[in-house]
C-alpha cells in the first residue's frame, strides 16, 4: 500500500530491483459505496489510502504505438543476442515527443527481454564464464547527462556498473573501459535515454559521432531514445513516410562532409521508430483511444464511478482535447482527477471536475529546453458562476474541429 523509494534504474542494482518488482504493486479492491459505509472509520481510512496509492500507480497501458515499438525491440534484441558473428549489431532509435512514454515502453520491453534471456541462461549457461565478473547485467540503462559530452556519457555508462572513473581520463580510455565493462558483465542491451542531449553543433561534434560508432561496434543492441532525433544532427535530415511511418534519408552526394559521411554510417545501422500520440480521426483511431480509456477506467477505485465513465458521451472528446492524445498527459489528467474526486467526495470523474485539474509536467530529471517535457494543451477557460448556481460547462459548445486535433490526426 505504501511504496518505498523508487529504485534508480541508472545503476545495475537499481535496474535489477526495478525489473524484479515492477509488477508487485497490488491495487485496492473494487468496493461499492454500500459496502464501504459498513466499515469502521479505520477500515475506511485504510481503504482511502490504498485507493489513493492505486490512482498514483496506474499501470502503463499498452497502445498500438507502444506495441509496435516493443515488438521491434524484442525481435532485434533477441536476434542480436543470438548472433555469434563478430559483426556490428543493428540498433534502434526511439523518437517521439515529451511525455509520450518512450522511456517506459523501451524499459518494459528490455526488462521483458532480460527475464527471457536470464531464464535461458540459467538453463544453458548457469556458471559465470571464465574471465568475466559475477554480476550479470543483461541490460544497461543510462540516462544521458544534461549538457552532455561524449566523455560524460561514457562516465554515466561506467557509473551504471559501479566502475570508478579516474581523474581527467581521455575519451579513448573511457571508451575502452566501457567496452570492457559491457563484455565483462555480459551486457546484451545498452539503452541511452535522452540521446539528443548530445549535440552536433559544438566543438566536440566529431567526438560525438566517434562515440556512437564505437558503441555500435561493442556487440550489444544499442537503443537510443530521444526527442526530435531526425532533426538533432545525429542523423542527416530525413522524411517520414506517411503510410509506413518509417523514416527515409537521402542518398549520399559528392558534396557530403566528413560529419555527413559518419552520419550515413550511423543511420544505416539503426531503425528509427516513432512513438506517436493517439489520433482521433479515423474510426479505428477512435476505437484505439476508447480502448485505452477503458483500460484506465478499470484501474480507478472511485466509489460512485459510473459504467463507461470515461468512454461514453462527450468525455472521450474532452479528454483528447485536454491532452492532444499524449499518453503521459492522459494518465496525469485521470490520476489527478481521481485524487480531486476523493478530496471533494464526488467519487466520480466528470468534465466539470476535470476542468479543475491543471496538468503540470515539471520533472527535475527532464530538460525542458530540449522538449523532453512536451507542450501541454491550454487549460479550459472557466467563467465565474452566479451566486447559488451551478457553473455551466462550455467545453463542447460547437466551435468546429480544433487545430490540435486536426494536426494530430
Secondary structure, DSSP 8 states (H G I E B T S, - for coil): --------TTSHHHHHHHHHHTT---------HHHHHTS-HHHHHHHHHHHHHHHHT------HHHHHHHHHHHHHHHHHHH--SSS---EEEEE--TTSSHHHHHHHHHHHHHHHHHHHHHHH--S--TTS-S---SEEEEE--TT--HHHHHHHHHHHTT----TT--HHHHHHHHHHHHHHTT--EEEEETGGGS-SSSTTHHHHHHHHHHHHTSSSEEEEEESSGGGSSSS--EEE-TTT--EEE----TT--HHHHHHHHHHTTEEEEE------SSHHHHHHHHHHHHHHHHH---TT--TTTTTSTTHHHHHHHHHTT-HHHHHHHHHHHHHHHHHTT--S--HHHHHT-------TTS-GGGTSS-------------TTS-----TTS---S-HHHHHH-
